[in-house]
Each structure stands twice: as C-alpha cells, then as structure tokens.
C-alpha cells in the first residue's frame, strides 16, 4: 500500500497508512470515520526507527489523546465539542434554541403591533362613517342635495367597486405607503356616502338603534373570536358558499318583495357576516389558528373587518325597518 507523504516530511515507522507529517504539529491523519481515530491513545508513542526531523513536536492533547464521546440518538444527534474544534464543553447545546425563543418573542410582538394598527385604522373608518351618517340624518339641506343629485350616489358606488378590486388584486396598492392609506381613505368616503344615503331613508331613532345593536354584536363577536378555542379560519369555503346563497336569495327577494322575505333575507345576511367577522378576526390574530394573515396586510385586514361591520349594520337596520313598517 502506498502511503501519503508531504514533501520534506517523514512519518512514524510501523504506522501503516497513517503517516504523520513532520514539522506540522496537530495535523490530523487521513483516516475513515468520524472525525477522530476511534481508539484511545492514538497515535502510538515513537519507538525506534529513523528519528523525526528537526523541530518536530509530537501532537498532544485532545482530540488525539482520547476517544471522542459517542454520537447518536441517545445523545440528541449533537456532535461532541472539543477545544479548538467546535467550541468548548463536553456536549453542545441545541444551537436553535435561542433563535427559536427569540423568533417567537419577536413574532408575538409584531403580531400585537399589527392588531393595534388594524383596530386603530378600523376605528378611524367607523368614526368617518358614523359622522357622515349623522350629517345626513340631522342636516336636512345636505340630505336633500344628495337626493336631488342621484349621480353622486352612482359615482360613489362605482368608486367602491373599482377601489376594492384594486386593493384586493394589487399587492403593491394595499402594501405600499402612502398609496394604501389613500386608497383606503377614498374607499371609506365612498362607502360612508352609500351608507348615509341608505340610512337617510329610515328614521333617526331606527338608525341609532341599529348602530347600538351593531356595536354590541361586533364587540361580543370580537371577544368571542379572541377567547374561543374553536378555529373558524378553516371555514372559508363554507362561508363563500353561504355568500353565494345569500346573493341568489337576494335576487329572489327583489322579484317577490315582502315583509317576511325581507326579514328572512336580512336575518340570514346578518348571521353570515357575523360569522365572517369571527373568521376575519381570527385570521388577524393568528396564533394557534389554521390560517393567519401576514402582518404586512394591515390595510387588507382593516378593510375586511370594516366591510363585516358595515354589512352587519345594514342588515340589522333592514330588520328593524321591516319589523316597524
């Protein structure tokens, strides 16, 4: 067998295929296996033969003076540590522990900040909407002017359709500031105008009663979504089918109008969008739920919650109006 030998270097006699280069202390011998020799006392002491060259210093200490600790499932699959190789100490701790703990802490902090931002935006949207509804209810000249200029209503309706499609389909529109805030503000104004025109056809006490009922229902559903162990985020398919059924039922209610039909349709709509409010809330808070929304989608999350609250309010108002008609 031919042995490897560095230029100008000798090796211990009698060691076979494990030559030790001279004047290169600490150089590990070529061998198979993990990564040290598996027999204690390696290499054997020098005994006779050609003397080593000048300046040769035999390697001392680990990892050559003792066998390494075993590695396997019983030791967690973690390589042993020796001074000068992987670190210090007999066994390595799991290097991912600190990173995992830090990531969980950071993720929780980011998620809490995301929730605060979403609810801050939602409160601003609701304040704008409630203020415009109050203006139409208690300021008759504004209400009469909008009633005379019906094109304002249709312009606002077209704006809501275009803006919501842009924010839903274009990621850069709803993520890039200040464009996302501008689009959301315009959508809120258009939606508030539509709701104000719809609310102006009812009496002021009916509208205020619907506002109070909606606030109580939304608060209760939000607290339920935060506390319950039931995961509603996997019901997206069921909720989508329910909305399709509601749309079809709405066309039927338009063809055969009536008090009973209106009550059934409004009750069904309020129930479906109450479920949507729980679904969107759990998507926002993430945690142990099956699905969650990215913290970068704070505009989309606020828009989803706002639409849920708006629809619940409209259906509750329809129930109140139909029951008092």
GUROTOR-292547 format. One record per residue: x, y, z negated of N, C-alpha, C, CB in turn. Coordinates in steps of 0.02 Angstrom, whole numbers, padded with zeros to 5 digits, always signed. Last residue first. Glycine has a CB too. Layout:
<pts>
XYZXYZXYZXYZ...
</pts>
This chain:
<pts>
-04615+02426-00503-04654+02452-00446-04728+02432-00455-04626+02425-00379-04540+02367-00598-04578+02426-00618-04621+02453-00562-04532+02479-00642-04474+02263-00532-04515+02246-00589-04558+02304-00611-04471+02224-00646-04401+02332-00435-04455+02287-00414-04501+02269-00472-04426+02223-00384-04309+02406-00514-04357+02440-00471-04414+02396-00451-04323+02466-00410-04239+02301-00577-04276+02349-00618-04330+02385-00575-04228+02401-00649-04183+02239-00464-04227+02200-00509-04270+02248-00550-04186+02154-00556-04105+02342-00413-04160+02316-00373-04209+02276-00416-04132+02272-00316-04013+02356-00517-04057+02412-00500-04116+02389-00459-04019+02467-00464-03949+02233-00504-03985+02248-00565-04035+02305-00554-03937+02265-00622-03891+02254-00377-03941+02201-00386-03981+02210-00451-03908+02132-00386-03804+02361-00403-03857+02367-00353-03911+02314-00362-03827+02362-00283-03719+02305-00504-03760+02364-00518-03818+02370-00468-03717+02428-00516-03657+02202-00432-03699+02186-00491-03745+02244-00507-03655+02169-00552-03589+02280-00338-03643+02235-00317-03687+02214-00375-03614+02173-00284-03497+02348-00422-03545+02385-00380-03603+02340-00359-03509+02413-00317-03423+02242-00477-03462+02285-00521-03516+02322-00481-03417+02335-00558-03363+02191-00358-03405+02148-00401-03450+02191-00445-03361+02102-00444-03289+02301-00314-03345+02276-00273-03391+02231-00313-03318+02239-00212-03196+02307-00420-03241+02364-00407-03301+02341-00366-03204+02420-00371-03125+02188-00406-03165+02199-00466-03216+02255-00456-03120+02215-00526-03065+02214-00280-03109+02156-00290-03154+02166-00351-03067+02092-00298-02987+02328-00306-03041+02331-00256-03090+02274-00266-03011+02330-00185-02895+02277-00398-02941+02330-00419-03000+02335-00371-02905+02397-00424-02830+02185-00312-02864+02162-00372-02915+02213-00397-02814+02146-00427-02775+02271-00216-02824+02221-00195-02863+02195-00255-02788+02163-00159-02688+02343-00297-02741+02378-00261-02796+02329-00241-02712+02414-00199-02600+02245-00343-02642+02279-00392-02699+02317-00358-02600+02327-00434-02511+02147-00289-02577+02158-00260-02624+02193-00309-02608+02092-00238-02398+02117-00356-02393+02169-00306-02460+02188-00277-02346+02148-00251-02429+02007-00435-02428+02074-00467-02421+02131-00417-02372+02077-00517-02541+01897-00347-02474+01924-00357-02477+01992-00391-02437+01929-00290-02664+01798-00430-02646+01848-00381-02578+01877-00397-02699+01903-00376-02682+01621-00450-02673+01688-00477-02651+01734-00421-02623+01689-00536-02756+01462-00488-02732+01512-00440-02725+01579-00476-02779+01517-00379-02779+01393-00608-02754+01358-00550-02723+01406-00499-02809+01317-00517-02722+01465-00764-02771+01452-00712-02738+01424-00649-02810+01517-00696-02639+01503-00863-02649+01431-00855-02699+01415-00800-02672+01402-00920-02592+01653-00786-02582+01610-00844-02593+01537-00827-02630+01629-00900-02704+01768-00715-02657+01713-00702-02654+01666-00761-02587+01741-00687-02778+01885-00712-02740+01871-00773-02692+01812-00765-02788+01857-00831-02836+01879-00582-02792+01934-00601-02749+01916-00661-02833+01996-00616-02915+01767-00581-02862+01772-00531-02812+01826-00549-02893+01787-00462-03003+01804-00682-02954+01751-00695-02899+01749-00642-02990+01683-00698-03072+01904-00611-03037+01920-00673-02985+01867-00690-03087+01927-00732-03129+01835-00505-03078+01886-00490-03039+01905-00553-03110+01948-00459-03219+01751-00579-03168+01723-00534-03111+01774-00522-03199+01703-00467-03302+01844-00641-03262+01798-00682-03204+01770-00641-03305+01740-00710-03357+01901-00526-03320+01943-00573-03276+01900-00619-03369+01985-00616-03423+01793-00467-03365+01823-00433-03325+01867-00480-03388+01863-00373-03527+01779-00558-03477+01726-00552-03414+01751-00518-03505+01665-00515-03591+01897-00525-03566+01888-00594-03514+01832-00596-03624+01872-00642-03628+01870-00396-03574+01918-00406-03550+01921-00479-03596+01987-00383-03729+01775-00422-03671+01757-00381-03613+01805-00394-03688+01756-00306-03823+01848-00499-03790+01788-00526-03726+01772-00488-03838+01728-00524-03863+01949-00411-03830+01967-00474-03794+01908-00505-03882+01994-00524-03922+01869-00310-03862+01909-00296-03825+01929-00359-03881+01971-00258-04032+01815-00379-03981+01770-00352-03916+01809-00337-04007+01737-00288-04101+01933-00407-04076+01891-00462-04022+01844-00438-04134+01850-00493-04132+01978-00279-04089+02018-00322-04061+01977-00380-04128+02079-00349-04216+01872-00233-04154+01889-00197-04106+01929-00242-04171+01930-00134-04320+01877-00327-04280+01816-00319-04214+01831-00286-04318+01763-00278-04369+02009-00306-04344+01987-00372-04300+01925-00367-04403+01973-00420-04407+02003-00171-04355+02050-00193-04326+02029-00260-04382+02121-00198-04509+01908-00176-04450+01895-00135-04392+01940-00156-04466+01906-00061-04601+01977-00257-04572+01914-00280-04508+01898-00242-04621+01856-00273-04631+02087-00173-04603+02097-00239-04568+02034-00265-04658+02117-00288-04576+02076-00001-04625+02068-00054-04591+02075-00121-04660+02001-00049-04549+02037+00174-04538+02076+00113-04593+02064+00062-04533+02151+00129-04492+01942+00281-04551+01935+00239-04541+01972+00173-04568+01860+00227-04373+01997+00333-04428+01978+00378-04493+01972+00340-04412+01912+00414-04293+02018+00223-04309+02075+00266-04368+02060+00312-04249+02095+00308-04280+01889+00173-04316+01939+00133-04334+02001+00173-04275+01958+00072-04201+01835+00274-04269+01810+00265-04311+01859+00225-04268+01741+00230-04084+01906+00252-04120+01915+00315-04192+01890+00310-04083+01879+00372-04054+01854+00124-04068+01925+00133-04104+01940+00198-04005+01964+00129-04024+01722+00151-04085+01736+00112-04104+01810+00118-04075+01717+00039-03903+01743+00215-03959+01714+00252-04025+01728+00217-03950+01638+00261-03830+01793+00104-03840+01833+00164-03898+01808+00206-03776+01833+00207-03834+01683+00016-03865+01746-00003-03878+01791+00057-03821+01782-00054-03760+01589+00088-03831+01576+00074-03867+01640+00056-03838+01524+00018-03636+01655+00083-03668+01643+00147-03742+01629+00138-03634+01584+00183-03614+01650-00056-03622+01715-00023-03655+01707+00045-03554+01751-00017-03599+01511-00071-03654+01545-00105-03667+01614-00074-03640+01552-00179-03481+01488-00002-03543+01459+00023-03603+01494-00008-03546+01383+00009-03394+01556-00090-03401+01578-00020-03465+01551+00010-03340+01556+00021-03407+01480-00206-03430+01549-00206-03439+01576-00135-03382+01594-00245-03348+01360-00163-03418+01361-00185-03446+01432-00183-03425+01332-00257-03218+01403-00138-03258+01376-00084-03332+01378-00102-03236+01304-00069-03173+01446-00264-03178+01494-00210-03221+01468-00152-03108+01511-00184-03154+01382-00384-03222+01382-00356-03229+01428-00297-03271+01401-00410-03037+01387-00452-03042+01335-00402-03110+01333-00368-03028+01269-00433-03051+01482-00550-03014+01501-00490-03016+01448-00435-02943+01516-00508-03110+01450-00668-03155+01466-00613-03118+01481-00548-03198+01526-00633-03081+01344-00798-03046+01376-00742-03095+01386-00684-02985+01334-00719-03115+01365-00966-03141+01341-00902-03107+01380-00846-03219+01348-00898-03081+01425-01081-03033+01377-01055-03055+01347-00988-03023+01322-01106-03112+01602-01107-03134+01534-01093-03076+01491-01068-03190+01534-01042-03061+01732-01121-03058+01686-01178-03073+01614-01160-03106+01709-01230-03075+01807-01004-03011+01808-01039-03006+01752-01090-03000+01875-01072-03208+01785-00971-03156+01762-00924-03088+01760-00958-03154+01807-00863-03272+01848-01079-03280+01776-01069-03224+01749-01024-03348+01759-01039-03238+01980-01053-03214+01948-01114-03219+01872-01109-03253+01973-01175-03310+01993-00931-03237+02002-00934-03207+01970-00996-03219+02077-00932-03441+01974-00970-03411+01927-00924-03335+01933-00924-03438+01937-00854-03460+02088-01055-03466+02020-01081-03433+01968-01036-03539+02002-01090-03440+02192-00962-03397+02186-01021-03399+02115-01049-03417+02237-01075-03544+02167-00872-03474+02163-00849-03426+02157-00908-03456+02226-00807-03657+02187-00954-03645+02123-00921-03572+02115-00901-03691+02115-00860-03642+02322-00993-03644+02269-01043-03628+02201-01013-03712+02267-01078-03646+02387-00867-03587+02394-00910-03585+02338-00962-03588+02462-00945-03774+02349-00822-03715+02328-00785-03652+02332-00828-03706+02371-00723-03854+02414-00917-03856+02341-00912-03794+02315-00876-03920+02318-00875-03820+02550-00889-03808+02520-00955-03807+02445-00953-03860+02543-01004-03863+02561-00754-03793+02574-00772-03776+02542-00839-03778+02650-00774-04000+02537-00769-03959+02490-00730-03885+02499-00745-03972+02498-00655-04033+02652-00842-04043+02586-00872-04002+02533-00835-04117+02566-00871-04004+02748-00746-03965+02747-00807-03973+02680-00844-03985+02805-00853-04104+02715-00651-04033+02711-00633-03990+02708-00695-04013+02772-00589-04220+02740-00723-04207+02672-00698-04133+02664-00681-04251+02657-00637-04209+02875-00745-04207+02830-00803-04195+02758-00781-04272+02835-00843-04219+02926-00614-04156+02934-00651-04152+02887-00711-04149+03006-00675-04293+02818-00491-04298+02868-00544-04234+02869-00584-04359+02854-00589-04223+02794-00327-04252+02771-00389-04257+02830-00438-04210+02713-00420-04155+02849-00224-04223+02827-00209-04258+02800-00271-04221+02774-00155-04025+02868-00268-04070+02927-00267-04142+02909-00250-04045+02979-00218-03958+02751-00247-03984+02764-00314-04033+02822-00316-03927+02777-00362-03920+02765-00113-03965+02711-00133-03997+02724-00201-03928+02644-00134-03836+02876-00122-03895+02880-00080-03945+02826-00099-03876+02874-00005-03739+02819-00206-03777+02878-00228-03841+02886-00187-03734+02942-00224-03686+02718-00129-03722+02700-00190-03764+02759-00215-03673+02679-00244-03625+02796-00029-03677+02747-00012-03718+02729-00073-03646+02684+00018-03532+02867-00106-03584+02903-00069-03641+02856-00051-03555+02934-00006-03451+02764-00152-03489+02803-00201-03545+02842-00167-03443+02851-00239-03393+02725-00031-03437+02678-00067-03480+02715-00119-03396+02623-00101-03318+02840-00003-03369+02817+00044-03418+02770+00009-03337+02782+00104-03232+02846-00116-03277+02901-00100-03334+02879-00054-03238+02959-00067-03165+02722-00103-03206+02736-00162-03254+02793-00150-03161+02752-00222-03096+02741+00018-03147+02688+00013-03193+02701-00047-03114+02619+00007-03010+02844-00021-03059+02856+00031-03115+02804+00029-03025+02855+00100-02935+02774-00118-02973+02833-00137-03026+02849-00085-02926+02894-00145-02874+02673-00040-02921+02654-00094-02964+02714-00115-02883+02627-00154-02795+02750+00045-02848+02708+00073-02899+02689+00019-02818+02644+00104-02710+02808-00052-02751+02850-00008-02809+02810+00021-02707+02878+00050-02648+02698-00110-02690+02740-00151-02735+02784-00108-02647+02784-00198-02575+02649+00001-02627+02607-00031-02674+02648-00074-02595+02553-00072-02486+02753+00030-02538+02735+00078-02594+02695+00046-02508+02696+00136-02377+02791-00045-02444+02808-00071-02501+02789-00024-02448+02882-00086-02352+02614-00064-02375+02677-00092-02343+02734-00052-02357+02683-00168-02400+02465+00006-02352+02520+00013-02383+02584-00014-02331+02528+00086-02505+02374-00005-02447+02368-00049-02402+02429-00049-02408+02308-00030-02605+02392+00088-02626+02388+00018-02567+02381-00030-02672+02329+00009-02531+02399+00207-02578+02453+00190-02595+02451+00116-02642+02448+00232-02459+02283+00219-02422+02345+00206-02468+02401+00185-02383+02365+00268-02559+02188+00248-02524+02186+00184-02489+02251+00168-02474+02129+00184-02711+02197+00317-02644+02226+00325-02610+02229+00257-02648+02297+00356-02836+02146+00278-02797+02111+00330-02725+02135+00336-02831+02119+00396-02890+02227+00178-02891+02154+00170-02844+02118+00218-02962+02129+00179-02875+02357+00222-02842+02337+00160-02840+02262+00150-02877+02369+00101-02950+02352+00342-02879+02371+00343-02844+02347+00280-02872+02447+00350-03076+02319+00293-03043+02273+00339-02968+02288+00341-03073+02279+00410-03103+02432+00217-03097+02367+00182-03064+02315+00227-03165+02342+00158-03108+02531+00317-03057+02534+00264-03049+02466+00230-03076+02587+00212-03218+02493+00396-03151+02498+00425-03098+02495+00371-03145+02564+00465-03325+02495+00302-03309+02434+00341-03238+02436+00367-03358+02426+00400-03321+02628+00255-03311+02571+00208-03292+02508+00245-03375+02560+00167-03348+02699+00374-03283+02706+00340-03271+02649+00292-03281+02772+00302-03480+02664+00399-03428+02643+00447-03359+02648+00414-03430+02686+00511-03539+02729+00288-03546+02656+00297-03492+02629+00344-03616+02638+00324-03510+02863+00314-03482+02831+00254-03485+02755+00260-03519+02854+00191-03587+02877+00431-03514+02887+00434-03481+02854+00374-03498+02963+00435-03713+02856+00379-03687+02808+00426-03612+02816+00436-03723+02814+00493-03727+02969+00294-03733+02901+00267-03701+02850+00313-03806+02883+00256-03717+03072+00384-03666+03066+00331-03666+02995+00302-03679+03118+00275-03830+03064+00461-03768+03042+00492-03712+03035+00440-03747+03092+00547-03934+03121+00392-03926+03049+00385-03861+03024+00416-03984+03012+00416-03966+03253+00323-03912+03236+00369-03895+03162+00359-03848+03281+00356-04068+03254+00230-04080+03286+00295-04027+03267+00346-04083+03361+00287-04007+03191+00122-04065+03159+00153-04081+03189+00222-04125+03166+00107-03909+03283+00091-03888+03217+00118-03947+03182+00151-03859+03173+00062-03992+03385+00044-03949+03397+00102-03926+03331+00133-03887+03439+00081-04054+03328-00066-04095+03345-00008-04052+03357+00054-04137+03406-00023-03943+03315-00153-03981+03256-00132-04022+03271-00070-04027+03233-00189-03907+03448-00170-03860+03401-00139-03896+03339-00114-03806+03380-00190-04025+03501-00232-04002+03525-00167-03953+03478-00132-03970+03593-00175-04034+03422-00356-04080+03411-00301-04056+03440-00235-04147+03441-00317-03942+03345-00460-03934+03405-00420-03974+03396-00356-03857+03419-00405-03964+03222-00519-03983+03281-00557-03971+03347-00520-03945+03282-00622-03925+03122-00427-03986+03114-00466-04010+03181-00495-03974+03065-00522-03806+03162-00370-03863+03152-00326-03929+03147-00365-03854+03090-00283-03725+03167-00484-03735+03227-00444-03797+03220-00399-03674+03241-00401-03726+03034-00525-03757+03084-00568-03771+03149-00529-03713+03099-00629-03651+02979-00420-03721+02958-00430-03758+03009-00473-03724+02888-00463-03529+03041-00443-03566+03057-00382-03638+03035-00387-03533+03023-00322-03495+02985-00568-03502+03057-00561-03541+03076-00498-03434+03090-00559-03486+02850-00537-03538+02872-00583-03549+02947-00578-03520+02852-00655-03374+02854-00451-03439+02830-00427-03495+02854-00472-03439+02753-00424-03272+02902-00534-03290+02939-00473-03359+02919-00449-03238+02925-00417-03273+02799-00630-03288+02868-00650-03308+02910-00590-03228+02900-00686-03235+02689-00554-03301+02690-00584-03321+02761-00606-03305+02643-00643-03102+02726-00520-03152+02714-00468-03223+02719-00496-03142+02646-00436-03044+02731-00648-03047+02792-00606-03100+02784-00551-02978+02806-00574-03055+02596-00684-03091+02647-00722-03096+02713-00683-03055+02660-00789-02969+02538-00589-03041+02522-00589-03081+02574-00627-03053+02452-00618-02845+02587-00630-02871+02605-00564-02946+02593-00561-02836+02565-00508-02841+02522-00755-02836+02596-00750-02864+02620-00684-02763+02619-00759-02843+02389-00719-02901+02417-00754-02899+02493-00756-02904+02389-00825-02717+02380-00654-02779+02364-00618-02839+02396-00653-02788+02288-00613-02627+02413-00757-02631+02455-00697-02696+02443-00660-02571+02441-00651-02648+02307-00847-02662+02376-00868-02669+02422-00807-02606+02403-00914-02606+02199-00767-02676+02203-00790-02694+02274-00812-02688+02154-00848-02469+02231-00752-02513+02226-00693-02586+02232-00713-02500+02159-00657-02424+02220-00883-02422+02284-00850-02467+02286-00788-02351+02302-00830-02443+02081-00896-02480+02128-00939-02481+02198-00910-02450+02129-01009-02353+02033-00799-02424+02019-00792-02466+02067-00835-02440+01947-00811-02230+02075-00851-02253+02101-00786-02328+02091-00778-02215+02066-00729-02228+02000-00969-02226+02073-00972-02252+02103-00907-02155+02097-00986-02228+01872-00916-02283+01893-00959-02286+01968-00964-02276+01862-01029-02106+01873-00847-02168+01863-00810-02228+01885-00852-02175+01790-00790-02014+01890-00951-02021+01942-00901-02087+01935-00863-01963+01940-00853-02034+01770-01019-02044+01833-01053-02055+01889-01003-01985+01849-01098-02001+01676-00920-02068+01677-00949-02082+01743-00982-02076+01619-00998-01866+01711-00901-01914+01719-00846-01986+01720-00872-01906+01662-00795-01809+01678-01024-01809+01747-01001-01859+01759-00946-01740+01766-00977-01828+01540-01023-01858+01581-01075-01861+01654-01053-01819+01575-01141-01752+01506-00910-01823+01492-00912-01858+01535-00964-01836+01418-00926-01623+01546-00948-01654+01577-00891-01729+01566-00891-01623+01549-00826-01599+01465-01059-01602+01537-01069-01637+01571-01009-01532+01566-01078-01605+01337-00995-01649+01355-01050-01656+01430-01058-01625+01324-01114-01517+01295-00900-01577+01329-00876-01621+01354-00933-01616+01284-00832-01411+01225-00955-01398+01293-00933-01460+01330-00911-01349+01292-00878-01421+01134-01100-01454+01142-01036-01445+01213-01011-01528+01124-01040-01254+01119-01166-01325+01131-01173-01355+01141-01104-01339+01191-01219-01130+00993-01151-01158+01057-01128-01231+01060-01146-01148+01066-01052-01028+00926-01280-01080+00918-01231-01109+00986-01213-01136+00871-01256-00914+00974-01349-00917+00905-01327-00968+00896-01272-00934+00860-01386-00831+01129-01304-00879+01089-01340-00883+01019-01311-00947+01121-01340-00821+01236-01161-00797+01213-01225-00851+01173-01259-00774+01271-01269-00802+01208-00988-00818+01253-01043-00788+01227-01106-00894+01262-01051-00754+01128-00888-00821+01155-00881-00838+01205-00935-00871+01099-00881-00603+01137-00911-00637+01109-00853-00705+01141-00843-00645+01033-00861-00546+01191-01025-00513+01204-00961-00548+01176-00901-00445+01177-00964-00603+01065-01132-00571+01131-01125-00535+01136-01058-00521+01142-01182-00747+00984-01068-00680+00980-01095-00648+01048-01088-00638+00925-01061-00909+00917-01074-00866+00976-01067-00800+00963-01101-00900+01039-01096-01004+00800-00977-00969+00822-01037-00925+00882-01022-00926+00765-01065-01156+00835-00885-01085+00817-00886-01052+00840-00951-01048+00847-00827-01310+00769-00926-01271+00830-00926-01198+00811-00930-01291+00876-00985-01409+00672-00941-01382+00683-00875-01339+00744-00870-01438+00687-00826-01447+00648-01070-01481+00702-01035-01454+00715-00966-01477+00763-01074-01388+00537-01120-01357+00600-01138-01387+00658-01099-01282+00596-01125-01459+00431-01069-01459+00440-01142-01428+00505-01164-01423+00384-01174-01430+00437-00932-01495+00460-00956-01497+00471-01031-01548+00410-00937-01256+00492-00936-01311+00450-00914-01376+00476-00942-01300+00378-00934-01087+00479-00974-01139+00521-00945-01194+00476-00920-01111+00565-00888-00972+00463-01113-01014+00435-01059-01067+00486-01037-01048+00370-01082-00823+00565-01132-00886+00536-01158-00930+00512-01101-00925+00588-01201-00665+00510-01061-00719+00558-01070-00781+00525-01100-00737+00591-01003-00521+00453-01149-00575+00439-01102-00631+00489-01114-00602+00367-01110-00372+00552-01163-00426+00513-01192-00480+00503-01139-00456+00547-01255-00275+00624-01100-00255+00584-01157-00310+00542-01187-00229+00629-01209-00323+00701-00998-00283+00642-00980-00268+00597-01040-00219+00663-00948-00388+00826-01006-00429+00766-01000-00391+00702-00986-00479+00775-00948-00311+00823-01169-00367+00806-01125-00365+00848-01063-00434+00815-01162-00130+00810-01176-00196+00830-01199-00251+00809-01150-00198+00904-01209-00009+00837-01048-00028+00820-01116-00099+00843-01129+00021+00852-01167+00105+00788-00919+00040+00816-00939+00020+00792-01008-00015+00798-00889+00282+00819-00936+00226+00771-00931+00160+00804-00952+00239+00709-00976+00371+00921-00837+00338+00921-00902+00280+00873-00897+00314+00993-00924+00524+00941-00754+00461+00904-00758+00435+00904-00830+00470+00831-00733+00648+00999-00737+00591+01042-00750+00524+01007-00755+00587+01093-00698+00716+00880-00621+00725+00934-00670+00663+00978-00676+00785+00977-00651+00626+00723-00603+00667+00779-00581+00672+00833-00634+00638+00808-00517+00636+00573-00702+00600+00627-00668+00646+00684-00651+00542+00653-00711+00744+00433-00665+00722+00487-00710+00684+00540-00670+00782+00519-00748+00695+00274-00612+00725+00337-00593+00700+00393-00638+00711+00353-00519+00678+00166-00754+00673+00184-00685+00708+00249-00670+00602+00186-00663+00592+00193-00914+00645+00171-00870+00636+00194-00799+00650+00097-00871+00439+00242-00937+00483+00190-00964+00532+00169-00909+00442+00128-00990+00321+00358-00991+00376+00344-00946+00423+00293-00977+00415+00409-00928+00158+00299-01041+00220+00335-01053+00275+00313-01005+00243+00325-01125+00019+00301-00927+00064+00267-00975+00129+00305-00983+00078+00194-00951-00095+00445-00924-00052+00395-00892-00007+00361-00943-00010+00428-00837-00210+00357-01027-00184+00367-00960-00151+00435-00956-00239+00359-00906-00273+00330-01147-00201+00329-01145-00171+00339-01077-00176+00266-01172-00418+00237-01092-00382+00281-01138-00307+00275-01130-00402+00266-01210-00486+00240-00930-00452+00201-00982-00413+00249-01027-00405+00147-00950-00539+00308-00821-00584+00278-00869-00550+00234-00921-00636+00238-00833-00486+00468-00767-00474+00395-00773-00515+00367-00830-00399+00380-00784-00615+00584-00719-00555+00566-00756-00544+00491-00753-00559+00590-00829-00733+00616-00668-00678+00635-00626-00613+00619-00661-00682+00708-00608-00783+00458-00591-00799+00523-00621-00747+00545-00669-00866+00521-00655-00703+00377-00451-00741+00379-00514-00748+00450-00539-00708+00337-00567-00534+00353-00395-00606+00350-00385-00640+00353-00453-00626+00284-00347-00393+00465-00377-00424+00403-00400-00499+00407-00386-00411+00392-00476-00247+00558-00391-00302+00537-00347-00329+00470-00370-00279+00533-00274-00219+00642-00548-00200+00591-00499-00259+00574-00454-00175+00529-00533-00215+00819-00575-00248+00754-00585-00229+00705-00531-00324+00763-00586-00082+00909-00643-00115+00892-00580-00149+00824-00587-00065+00891-00520-00011+00944-00755-00084+00948-00758-00120+00929-00694-00103+01016-00777+00134+01009-00673+00100+00981-00732+00025+00991-00728+00128+01012-00798+00233+00988-00566+00164+01012-00556+00122+00985-00614+00135+00988-00487+00355+00926-00562+00354+00999-00564+00284+01026-00548+00405+01028-00516+00298+00782-00470+00343+00817-00517+00334+00892-00510+00416+00797-00504+00145+00696-00460+00194+00741-00431+00236+00774-00484+00159+00795-00389+00122+00530-00488+00115+00594-00522+00166+00642-00494+00123+00586-00598+00026+00404-00404+00087+00442-00415+00073+00507-00451+00123+00456-00348-00054+00278-00404-00068+00339-00441-00003+00376-00454-00104+00322-00509-00039+00151-00348-00065+00204-00305-00079+00268-00342-00127+00181-00270+00088+00108-00462+00050+00089-00402+00025+00150-00364-00010+00045-00423+00169+00131-00568+00100+00153-00574+00060+00140-00511+00098+00226-00589+00303+00100-00563+00258+00049-00588+00186+00070-00593+00281+00028-00655+00374+00259-00600+00378+00192-00570+00329+00145-00602+00449+00163-00576+00300+00413-00571+00319+00363-00620+00323+00296-00587+00269+00362-00678+00371+00504-00433+00314+00480-00473+00341+00428-00521+00257+00450-00428+00425+00660-00359+00430+00589-00373+00370+00566-00412+00494+00573-00412+00433+00782-00227+00407+00759-00291+00417+00684-00298+00332+00777-00299+00460+00834-00102+00506+00850-00157+00483+00826-00224+00515+00923-00160+00292+00833-00054+00362+00846-00035+00404+00867-00095+00365+00901+00019+00195+00708-00139+00205+00777-00117+00277+00787-00098+00184+00827-00172+00137+00556-00089+00191+00589-00124+00200+00658-00095+00257+00547-00121+00036+00410-00095+00044+00480-00076+00098+00513-00118-00022+00518-00084+00086+00247-00042+00068+00295-00094+00080+00365-00070+00106+00281-00160+00027+00108+00043+00066+00169+00047+00042+00219-00004+00063+00199+00118+00043-00060+00000+00000+00000+00000+00044+00062+00000-00049+00001-00062
</pts>
